[in-house]
Structures are given as C-alpha cells and as structure tokens.
C-alpha cells in the first residue's frame, strides 16, 4: 500500500489509551478498533464479521491457549490484537487492518481517499420529498433508519431541509401536526422501527382528525427478517392502517421517486397522514433514477359553488334581519373575504374554538368564541339570529351551533355538509369564492337590525364581568383571567398561539381577546394533553420556512399536567434556538378532571400532581424561566419572557377553581 496517497486522520492521543486496552474511534465515518497492546499500536475494522459487533467495546482477554485475544462483546469471537487474525474456525482472513502512525504523541490512521458519494434509494426519495415542498423534519436518528437519516443529512447540508432532533417521537408527531395545521403543507417525522414508530400514533391521529397534512417516515427491520419476530419488528403497515390515508413499504423493486411523490400528494391533497416504511437494507441500495416532482401532478384547488346554491343562499340572506356568521377552522384561507361579507350584511362573526382569532375580537363585528370555551356574547347573538351562515365549521357538540331552520353551510368538503342534521342551504365549494360571489348579489334587508352597536354593548358588559371576577382571588393562587388579560395586551398582533387541553385552555378561549391576524393551534377533535409545547416547536419551524410567517411570535400555553407530558423537549427548543414563549398555569393538579369528578358527584381522586419548579427546570435546560406568585407581577414577567430571543417559560401559580 502506498502510504503517501492515504488520508491521515487523527483519532486521538497516546495518553487516551492505556497499555492492554482497546477502544472504538472514528476516522471520517469509518469505525475503527484502536489497540494498545504489548507496547505496540494497531488499528483494525471495528465490526466483528459475525453480526457486526463493536470490537472496540470488548476487551483483551487471555484464552485457554494462554494467548491474549480481542474478544467481541456480543458473542465472544476472538481476534489477534495486533494482526486481527482469528484463532481459526471462522473467517480465517481476519479483520481489515489500517496503517497507523504516531506523530508527537498524536495517533493517525491512514485511509484511502474518500470515494465520491453513490446515489441511494433514500437520496432519490428525500430529493423527491423536498421537490414537493417538504422543508422540515422532526425526528430521532436510530439504528433502523441510518441510511435514510444520512440522506436527510446530505439534504440539510445542501440547505434543502431543516432537521430538528427531538427527545420523544410523540413530540415530533405533534410538531408536524401543528406545522400542517398552520401552513396546509406537510412536515415530516423520522423514527426507527418498533417503538419509535408507535410513539407517533397520538400525534398522527391528532393530524388526521383535524385535517392536517403529515409525512411519517419510519425505519423497519431488514426485509429478510420480516415476520418471524426479529428485534423491534412489528407490522407497521397494519399499525398505521387506520390512521394513515396512504401507507406503503419501500422495497428494492419499488419505483422509489413515484412512491414518495404519491405519499406527498396524498398528504397535501387529502390533508391527511401519509406513511412510508423503510426496511434497513433497502435504504442504502444504489439508485441511478431521477427524483420526482409535483409538476403536472396537481391541479387548482378553487372550486366555485354552483350558481343555484349561491342564489338560494343570497335569497335567504336578503330576507334576514339578524344574520350571523359562524367561522370554523376550515375557513382559515378565506379570512378577508369573510370579513368583507360580514361588513356588507352587518353580521356578527363568532368562531369555533379551533378558529379563534380568524376574525379577531378587536374587529367591530367580532363576537368571540362560541361554545363551552366561549363568551356569553357569542351565545347571545346565536340565540337572537334568524339566519346562520357557517363557513368551514363541523357542528361539533363542543361548539353547540343551534339547529336553526335557516342555516347556510359552506364547506370545501362535501361530507361535512349536513353531517349531523339537515341544513337549509348546503353549499359545496371554495369559501372565498362563495363570499365574493354572494357579496355582489346581496341586498341587506331594509329592516335589518344594526347589530354593531349591540356588539359594543355586549363587549362592555362582558369586560366588566371579567374584571369583577378578579375579586374571587383569596390567596390560593392567581385567577386565570388576570393571566390572559395581561397576555392578550402584551403579545404582538400576529402571534401564533399553541394551546393545550384542560381548564387553562377553556380560560384562554373565553378570556383572551384576539387582535390582528393572530392564529390559534390546538388538538381539536382529539383533545390530546401535551400538545401545546411540541406544537409551538412545529409552529416556530414553520416561521423559518414560510415567507408569510417569518418573524411571527410563537406563544404556547398549558397547565402543569400538559407540560409534564413532553418536558424534555424544552431542551430541543434550547438546542435549536427556538423563539417560543411558554405560559404555564401551575395549579398542582389535573384541574379539569377534578372539576368533572365533582360535577359527576364522584370523589376527587388521583388528579393531584407532584411537580418540580418548572421555572428552575427551564433554567437548568439552558432557557429562560421565571415563577410568578402575585397578580401584580404577571405583566412584567410575560413582557420579559417575550423579549427573550429563544425559549422562555413563565410559571404562574394559579387557583384551580378560578377558571
């Protein structure tokens, strides 16, 4: 071997390895067993030929023949410490040895010049994924996804992707779900086989039921050991069958670019979960095929409602004296058109909880959230209305839209129209297109009630009531109204909120008044505790990817029970410098469940929580943390946290009864 042509790579210092010891070192990406034995040094391939056990994690032991051997820690195969030769009986060629040189105490290993990268199956698929617009991946690198992970690594180097290594796959799933809810575009999750993949399930269901696009990329055991019970081998296609609209295994014979294109298209078009399973041995197969792209694969999304449906809706609206608009999450893309229509007909606009902020409370026609998490303003106007227009709302029992005779329902999903009961005028099509077409034809009723002044009066009544509730504080903790009153005044007009479930969320819904173009992300139909902080990470990632979201502040809100689900991913936010402010309402219990137990005449049982100081925890993680115990200190603490350029947590000690 011509040592002059080798790349000499430093792997350590002679003082790092005592006589008679071995260790694993890495030169470039080559794993090497470094040996110091009998006053000599050697470097050999670190992988035992049996099952690739790491020789450097073994030891030099004396055999029955009184000779010393390197013993593989996995199954006991032996190798000569200096030559790599076995004692006989298996793999007589022995281990590959590498040239070694010591220069002034520094150890160098000689490797052949690194060959150019050979394109693999996963290189093609990751490039296809980025061509379809996927920009962020949340995940955990592990033994059954290393080939795929390396393809992602190369794409990160090329600045085509951003990667966020999380601490729990459930957090990755919630982050991707929130990213999809906010942008309408998929982010990806990366996991290993077995438990890594199954840890995605809750977040995948959250995405599915809330119509959020997500791409799940799970490793899998090698194809040759499918089925008989190999380590971490479970039937992932069956496991994801119910939650994924599209789920396929990547095989050596697959059309790899087309498979990824189909996964991305299903996620985007269906606004659902798409899942690909990557067997370990397929990930690194060479491929000379080109990547796929969406060109020619997608049509326009604007479906104009039928003229007859528009005419029927306009006729009903022209007869209305007290029309009201209900806006659901499915209408988030038509905000401006809805406001324009509301202004033309003078209709109050209420939102479902999932759509909170879509029409802000600061607008003269904004009437707040309708339903259990809502305001008395919204419910009063719904009861008085003679015609309801529902845009992108699902009529869930949580919202409680009245089953009035005169309901116009507009939705892009035909299955949502009249889903639970008949409506007067069901309209299928793009909500913005409906609003624009209807606005041209509407002639408000001459006897229509001027509801804007009524709205102002109702807001005055409600605000006075909210402030009166502060008198309920009796030293057991801070009233939640005080928190959300201060927060609403301090946050920017374009804040993105990620909220959890529980009493903290109900209080947010009824007390925080939205303004500007603020958005709210939640685990809507699934109602999963623990959603808010991982969702905030996903929202922050979206602000790095999407031009219209750049610079927007992300604020997450939870109780102590919710934050306790994925607390260690606060370190993820610190690692990547995520500008997320978390408002934590700490009452020492699962307050909503305690309340439900009491209302159902059950004894309150096992809802109390043993917690650390979350503010101190945030500091230990490397972020900002501050605890608040007095109402008068709330505003200053929140203002300080919002100014932090990175993850910040404000822990506010609250009274579980004051929600």
Secondary structure, DSSP 8 states (H G I E B T S, - for coil): --GGGSEEEEEEEGGGS-TTEEEEEEETTEEEEEEEETTEEEEEESB-TTT--BGGGSEEEE-TTS-EEEE-TTT--EEETTT---SSSS-TT---B--EEEETTEEEEEE--------BHHHHHHHHHHHTT--EEEE---TTSHHHHHHHHHHHHTTS-EEEE-SSHHHHHHHHHHHHHHHSS-EEEEE-STHHHHTTHHHHHHHHHTT--EEEEEEE--GGGTTTT-TT---HHHHHTTT-SEEEEE-TTS-HHHHHHHHHHHHHHHTSEEEEEEETTTTT-B--------TTT---------HHHHHHHHHHHHT-SSEEEEE-GGGGGGHHHHHHHHHHHT-EEEE-GGGTTSS-TTSTTEEEE-STTS-HHHHHHHHH-SEEEEES----TTT-----SSEEEEES-GGGTTSSS--SEEEES-HHHHHHHHHHH----TT---HHHHHHHHHHHHHHHHHHGGGG--SSSB-HHHHHHHHHHHS-TT-EEEE-SSHHHHHHHHH----TT-EEE--TTT--TTHHHHHHHHHHHHHHH-GGGTT--EEEEEEHHHHTTSGGGHHHHHHTT--EEEEEEE-SB-HHHHHHHHHTT----S-B-----HHHHHHHTTSEEEEE-SGGGHHHHHHHHHH-SS-EEEEEEB-TT--
